[in-house]
Amino acid sequence: MHNLDYIDTLIKARWIIPVDPQQSILKDYAIAIHQGSILDILPSPLAQTHYNSRETIELGNHALIPGLINLHTHAAMTLMRGLADDLPLMEWLNKHIWPVENRHVSESFVFDGTQLACAEMLRSGITCFNDMYFFPEACAQAALNTGMRAAIGMIAIDFPTPYANDADDYLAKGIALRDKLHPNPLLSFCFAPHAPYTISDQALTRILTYAEQLQVPIHMHLHETPDEIDISITSYNMRPIERMQQLGILSPGFIAVHMVHLTDTEIQLMKRYGCHIAHCPSSNLKLANGFAPITSLLNNGINVGIGTDGTASNNRLDIFEEMRLTALLAKAVSCRADTLPAYQALEMATINGAKALGIDTITGSLEPGKAADITAVDFSDLHLSPCYNPVSHLVYTAGREQVSHVWVNGKMLLEDKRLTTLDSKQLENRATYWKARIDAPQ
């Protein structure tokens, strides 16, 4: 390597936690970034002799980690945060959420709600989110305006909404959107049939055909509640996973969300077909859906990532909280303190999510050649001293309030806790506008 190669950015940090197979923790290292990608990771003393950077950022008391990946959310639902709390899922959906959506969801609602979500996610260290909602073009535009990475869900359900009339209409609009925006370095796409009880076999068969042709994942709620399983047994004389198997949906291109109620046989099915799971512990707890068998899934080598779900069923877009809950619940359910250690929880929040989305060659870990999607966590707060193991602190002690800087594709989107691409006051004004609309008498 030539001395003093010219690069865009050099970030020096107390620790770099690359999330690699060796579970490395690198002390006093630096990341060299050029043209949006990680060029090199090397000891800080060597960095100055190797690189001449346009910008050098000294983060002497920080840990740099891969940008967190929110494997399942409904970003625009930030505008419905706290709207109808403490209700069973089907009552919550049928009597509150769906009626509000039918009255108010539009392109502008989705754009405003997604931008509000992007602000919260960036401030929480999230650089990529996998979305499932109506008007996905507005979601994509909000993500691009912010500079975030997003997997855009091409949603499909059987009943009409303000966005589309029937499954064919949803699919046509989703595919047209992907054709329009693909390829874009910040966007990927998933087919997003909502749930087994809202989509027919005929529509799922079409989705599978398209997914195989376009080589995009399928992202779907599955085995979230006992009600969902009962509906499937009544309607199809089989549990939802068996129905998905018969339709050919189970594959390495399938991301199943929640997966709370599983038999051992069903866990083996997921393993056999190489499916991925999006684990949403806060949402499962808040909607009283139960405890997903995460330890069994991981022990069977099934790839599990972490999602927040939407703020209407979690109230936070906070992967730090989800990591901590994931680890603690797994220990409690298995009655073993050594279950799901901290580094594994961090892997679930980063590289595992990238693998599920099929973007693990681009993001999910810090290594040369990958996009510079980086989150900096400040360890200066008193409650983070002393620090024996920074990964333990990240999972069990730190919170999103310690996130100080975030880069996506080498661009700084959060600088000293300040959003660089979004106007907080404007977002607050739009949130106030939508609250008034939703609160208005019908």
DAGIFEN-V846962 format. One record per residue. N is the residue number from 1. RES is the residue in one letter. SS is DSSP state (a for helix, b for strand, c for the rest). PHI is phi in whole degrees, 0 to 359 (* if undefined). PSI is psi as a letter, one per 20 degrees, with the letter a starting at -180 (none if undefined). Layout:
n: <N,N>
res: <RES,RES>
ss: <SS,SS>
phi: <PHI,PHI>
psi: <PSI,PSI>
This chain:
n: <1,2,3,4,5,6,7,8,9,10,11,12,13,14,15,16,17,18,19,20,21,22,23,24,25,26,27,28,29,30,31,32,33,34,35,36,37,38,39,40,41,42,43,44,45,46,47,48,49,50,51,52,53,54,55,56,57,58,59,60,61,62,63,64,65,66,67,68,69,70,71,72,73,74,75,76,77,78,79,80,81,82,83,84,85,86,87,88,89,90,91,92,93,94,95,96,97,98,99,100,101,102,103,104,105,106,107,108,109,110,111,112,113,114,115,116,117,118,119,120,121,122,123,124,125,126,127,128,129,130,131,132,133,134,135,136,137,138,139,140,141,142,143,144,145,146,147,148,149,150,151,152,153,154,155,156,157,158,159,160,161,162,163,164,165,166,167,168,169,170,171,172,173,174,175,176,177,178,179,180,181,182,183,184,185,186,187,188,189,190,191,192,193,194,195,196,197,198,199,200,201,202,203,204,205,206,207,208,209,210,211,212,213,214,215,216,217,218,219,220,221,222,223,224,225,226,227,228,229,230,231,232,233,234,235,236,237,238,239,240,241,242,243,244,245,246,247,248,249,250,251,252,253,254,255,256,257,258,259,260,261,262,263,264,265,266,267,268,269,270,271,272,273,274,275,276,277,278,279,280,281,282,283,284,285,286,287,288,289,290,291,292,293,294,295,296,297,298,299,300,301,302,303,304,305,306,307,308,309,310,311,312,313,314,315,316,317,318,319,320,321,322,323,324,325,326,327,328,329,330,331,332,333,334,335,336,337,338,339,340,341,342,343,344,345,346,347,348,349,350,351,352,353,354,355,356,357,358,359,360,361,362,363,364,365,366,367,368,369,370,371,372,373,374,375,376,377,378,379,380,381,382,383,384,385,386,387,388,389,390,391,392,393,394,395,396,397,398,399,400,401,402,403,404,405,406,407,408,409,410,411,412,413,414,415,416,417,418,419,420,421,422,423,424,425,426,427,428,429,430,431,432,433,434,435,436,437,438,439,440,441,442>
res: <M,H,N,L,D,Y,I,D,T,L,I,K,A,R,W,I,I,P,V,D,P,Q,Q,S,I,L,K,D,Y,A,I,A,I,H,Q,G,S,I,L,D,I,L,P,S,P,L,A,Q,T,H,Y,N,S,R,E,T,I,E,L,G,N,H,A,L,I,P,G,L,I,N,L,H,T,H,A,A,M,T,L,M,R,G,L,A,D,D,L,P,L,M,E,W,L,N,K,H,I,W,P,V,E,N,R,H,V,S,E,S,F,V,F,D,G,T,Q,L,A,C,A,E,M,L,R,S,G,I,T,C,F,N,D,M,Y,F,F,P,E,A,C,A,Q,A,A,L,N,T,G,M,R,A,A,I,G,M,I,A,I,D,F,P,T,P,Y,A,N,D,A,D,D,Y,L,A,K,G,I,A,L,R,D,K,L,H,P,N,P,L,L,S,F,C,F,A,P,H,A,P,Y,T,I,S,D,Q,A,L,T,R,I,L,T,Y,A,E,Q,L,Q,V,P,I,H,M,H,L,H,E,T,P,D,E,I,D,I,S,I,T,S,Y,N,M,R,P,I,E,R,M,Q,Q,L,G,I,L,S,P,G,F,I,A,V,H,M,V,H,L,T,D,T,E,I,Q,L,M,K,R,Y,G,C,H,I,A,H,C,P,S,S,N,L,K,L,A,N,G,F,A,P,I,T,S,L,L,N,N,G,I,N,V,G,I,G,T,D,G,T,A,S,N,N,R,L,D,I,F,E,E,M,R,L,T,A,L,L,A,K,A,V,S,C,R,A,D,T,L,P,A,Y,Q,A,L,E,M,A,T,I,N,G,A,K,A,L,G,I,D,T,I,T,G,S,L,E,P,G,K,A,A,D,I,T,A,V,D,F,S,D,L,H,L,S,P,C,Y,N,P,V,S,H,L,V,Y,T,A,G,R,E,Q,V,S,H,V,W,V,N,G,K,M,L,L,E,D,K,R,L,T,T,L,D,S,K,Q,L,E,N,R,A,T,Y,W,K,A,R,I,D,A,P,Q>
ss: <c,c,c,c,b,b,b,b,b,b,b,b,b,b,b,b,b,c,c,c,c,c,c,c,c,b,b,b,b,b,b,b,b,b,c,c,b,b,b,b,b,b,b,a,a,a,a,a,a,a,b,b,b,b,b,b,b,b,b,b,b,b,b,b,b,b,c,b,b,b,b,b,b,c,a,a,a,a,a,a,c,c,c,c,c,c,c,c,a,a,a,a,a,a,a,a,a,a,a,a,a,a,a,a,c,c,a,a,a,a,a,a,a,a,a,a,a,a,a,a,a,a,a,c,c,b,b,b,b,b,b,c,c,c,c,a,a,a,a,a,a,a,a,a,a,a,c,c,b,b,b,b,b,b,b,b,c,c,c,c,c,c,c,c,c,c,a,a,a,a,a,a,a,a,a,a,a,a,a,a,a,c,c,b,c,c,b,b,b,b,b,b,b,c,b,a,a,a,c,c,a,a,a,a,a,a,a,a,a,a,a,a,a,a,c,c,b,b,b,b,b,b,c,c,c,a,a,a,a,a,a,a,a,a,a,a,c,c,c,a,a,a,a,a,a,a,a,c,c,c,c,c,c,b,b,b,b,b,c,c,c,c,c,a,a,a,a,a,a,a,a,a,a,c,c,b,b,b,b,c,a,a,a,a,a,a,c,c,c,c,c,c,c,a,a,a,a,a,a,c,c,c,b,b,b,b,c,c,c,c,c,c,c,c,c,c,c,c,a,a,a,a,a,a,a,a,a,a,a,a,a,a,a,a,c,c,c,c,c,c,c,a,a,a,a,a,a,a,c,c,a,a,a,a,a,a,a,c,c,c,c,c,c,c,c,c,c,c,c,c,b,c,c,b,b,b,b,b,c,c,c,a,a,a,c,c,c,c,c,a,a,a,a,a,a,a,c,c,c,a,a,a,b,b,b,b,b,b,c,c,b,b,b,b,b,c,c,b,b,c,c,c,c,a,a,a,a,a,a,a,a,a,a,a,a,a,a,a,a,c,c,c>
phi: <*,285,295,54,293,273,225,285,219,235,246,258,218,297,223,238,246,286,59,245,300,279,54,292,230,260,260,56,243,226,246,263,240,216,51,85,244,282,269,198,231,208,304,306,300,282,300,293,277,264,229,251,257,297,220,242,244,261,239,291,233,241,253,260,232,300,307,289,244,268,284,203,205,235,302,295,288,303,285,242,300,75,291,212,283,66,233,299,307,291,295,301,290,290,262,232,293,297,299,296,299,297,279,239,292,207,301,290,300,292,298,295,295,289,297,299,294,300,299,295,294,300,292,258,83,271,252,216,226,254,254,221,195,287,49,299,296,293,296,300,295,297,296,294,300,281,96,276,272,213,259,269,278,272,290,213,218,273,254,287,221,302,275,203,267,206,303,299,294,302,294,299,292,296,293,298,295,299,300,288,258,266,270,225,299,260,243,230,223,225,287,228,298,297,195,303,273,239,215,274,301,300,293,296,296,295,301,300,299,297,299,290,293,269,55,238,290,247,235,209,295,206,50,278,225,300,303,301,291,298,300,294,295,294,276,238,62,199,286,302,297,297,298,297,297,298,278,85,287,293,189,295,261,248,249,265,262,88,48,275,254,228,270,301,298,290,297,295,298,299,295,299,267,69,286,249,231,258,266,235,297,297,297,300,289,293,269,57,273,112,249,293,280,299,300,296,297,294,296,268,75,277,283,239,253,240,230,265,66,277,289,289,241,224,83,219,252,226,287,300,295,292,300,298,297,304,292,292,295,298,294,295,292,274,57,224,289,271,290,47,294,302,298,294,298,294,300,298,274,228,295,295,296,297,298,300,276,74,239,287,278,256,212,105,210,261,204,305,98,272,298,278,258,225,240,254,244,274,264,286,301,303,286,257,245,282,238,271,216,296,290,302,297,300,273,256,239,290,227,298,294,272,289,250,223,219,241,233,55,82,262,282,257,224,235,50,71,250,292,260,243,235,259,301,295,296,297,297,297,292,298,297,300,290,298,297,295,290,285,298,300,277>
psi: <p,q,q,l,p,p,r,g,q,p,o,p,r,g,q,p,n,i,m,r,h,i,l,q,o,p,p,l,r,q,p,p,p,p,l,i,q,o,h,q,o,r,p,g,h,h,g,h,i,h,q,o,q,h,p,p,p,o,m,i,k,q,p,p,r,q,p,q,p,o,i,p,r,n,g,i,j,h,i,j,p,j,g,m,r,k,q,q,g,h,g,g,g,h,i,f,g,g,g,g,g,h,h,h,p,r,g,h,g,g,g,g,h,h,g,g,g,g,g,g,g,g,i,j,j,p,i,p,q,o,q,o,r,r,l,h,h,h,g,g,g,g,g,g,h,h,j,r,p,q,o,p,p,n,q,p,r,i,q,q,r,i,h,r,g,r,g,g,g,g,g,g,g,g,h,h,g,g,h,g,i,p,q,p,h,i,p,r,q,q,p,m,p,g,r,h,j,j,p,r,g,g,g,h,g,g,g,g,g,g,h,h,g,i,l,q,r,p,o,p,p,p,l,h,q,h,g,g,g,g,g,g,g,g,h,i,k,r,q,g,g,g,g,h,g,h,i,j,h,p,r,i,j,p,o,p,p,f,l,g,n,q,r,h,h,h,g,h,g,g,g,h,i,k,r,q,p,o,p,m,g,g,g,h,g,h,j,l,i,a,o,q,m,g,g,g,g,h,h,j,j,p,o,p,r,p,r,h,a,r,i,h,j,g,i,q,m,n,h,g,h,h,g,g,g,g,g,g,h,h,g,g,h,i,k,p,h,j,q,m,r,g,h,h,g,h,g,h,i,e,h,h,g,g,g,h,i,k,k,i,i,g,r,i,r,o,q,p,h,r,q,m,o,p,p,p,p,p,j,h,q,h,i,j,q,r,o,h,o,h,g,g,g,h,g,i,g,q,r,h,i,i,p,h,q,p,q,p,k,i,p,o,i,p,o,l,j,p,p,i,i,q,o,h,g,g,g,g,g,h,g,g,g,h,g,h,g,h,h,q,q,none>
